[in-house]
Every structure is written in C-alpha cells, then in structure tokens.
Amino acid sequence: MYSCANYPRGCRGRVNRQGAKCSDCVSLNLRRPAFTSPFAQPRDYRRALPSELFGDLSSKASEPQL
C-alpha cells in the first residue's frame, strides 16, 4: 500500500500503485501538487513515538541537579 499522490496536500488515502490517487481524490477531481512545498516532510521522515521522545526524562528527573 502506498500513500495517495495528494499526500502533500493533506490526503491520507491509500492506493495500490505508487503515484496513484485514491478514490476520494478521483471523485473530487483533486490534482496532485505541481511542485513540492518547502514545508512538506520528506517521504522517509519517521515520526518518533512519545515514549521515544520522553522515555529518558523519568531517569533524568530522579537525578538531583547541582
């Protein structure tokens, strides 16, 4: 499964072929973006889980600060 071609525009639809549009975008006649937004996240970007971000805070919080 791949993300819809309109993923950079906020679509969260899934498709079977890379670069294809989901059924919602086809029915609404939405076009894929002509250029990449400078604010778009790279495709290989991996979001960190909250437990990964704050997992070490509990151990750091118990240490006394001098």
C-alpha positions as CSV (number, residue, x, y, z in Angstrom):
1,M,0.0,0.0,0.0
2,Y,1.2,3.5,-0.9
3,S,0.0,7.0,0.1
4,C,-2.2,8.9,-2.3
5,A,-0.5,11.2,-4.7
6,N,-2.1,14.1,-2.9
7,Y,-0.4,13.2,0.4
8,P,1.5,16.6,0.4
9,R,-1.9,18.3,0.2
10,G,-3.2,16.5,3.3
11,C,-4.9,13.5,1.8
12,R,-4.5,10.3,3.9
13,G,-5.9,7.9,1.3
14,R,-4.2,4.7,0.4
15,V,-3.6,3.2,-3.1
16,N,-2.2,0.0,-4.6
17,R,0.2,1.8,-7.0
18,Q,2.9,4.3,-6.3
19,G,1.9,7.8,-7.6
20,A,-1.8,7.0,-7.9
21,K,-4.7,8.9,-6.5
22,C,-7.2,7.5,-4.0
23,S,-10.9,7.1,-4.9
24,D,-11.8,10.2,-3.0
25,C,-9.4,12.4,-4.9
26,V,-10.5,10.9,-8.2
27,S,-14.2,11.5,-7.4
28,L,-13.4,15.1,-6.2
29,N,-11.1,15.6,-9.2
30,L,-8.3,16.8,-7.0
31,R,-5.0,17.2,-8.7
32,R,-1.6,16.3,-7.3
33,P,0.6,19.3,-6.4
34,A,2.6,20.8,-9.3
35,F,5.6,21.4,-7.0
36,T,6.8,20.2,-3.6
37,S,6.0,22.5,-0.7
38,P,9.0,23.7,1.3
39,F,7.1,22.8,4.4
40,A,6.4,19.2,3.3
41,Q,8.1,16.5,5.2
42,P,10.4,14.2,3.4
43,R,9.0,10.8,2.4
44,D,11.5,8.9,4.6
45,Y,10.7,11.0,7.6
46,R,9.8,8.8,10.6
47,R,7.8,10.3,13.5
48,A,9.1,9.5,16.9
49,L,6.7,8.0,19.4
50,P,6.0,10.0,22.6
51,S,7.7,7.1,24.6
52,E,10.8,7.5,22.5
53,L,10.9,11.3,23.0
54,F,10.2,11.3,26.7
55,G,11.4,7.9,27.7
56,D,14.6,9.2,29.2
57,L,13.0,12.0,31.2
58,S,11.9,9.8,34.0
59,S,15.5,8.7,34.7
60,K,16.8,12.2,34.4
61,A,14.1,13.7,36.7
62,S,15.2,11.4,39.5
63,E,18.8,12.6,39.5
64,P,19.4,15.6,41.7
65,Q,20.6,18.7,39.9
66,L,23.5,20.5,41.4
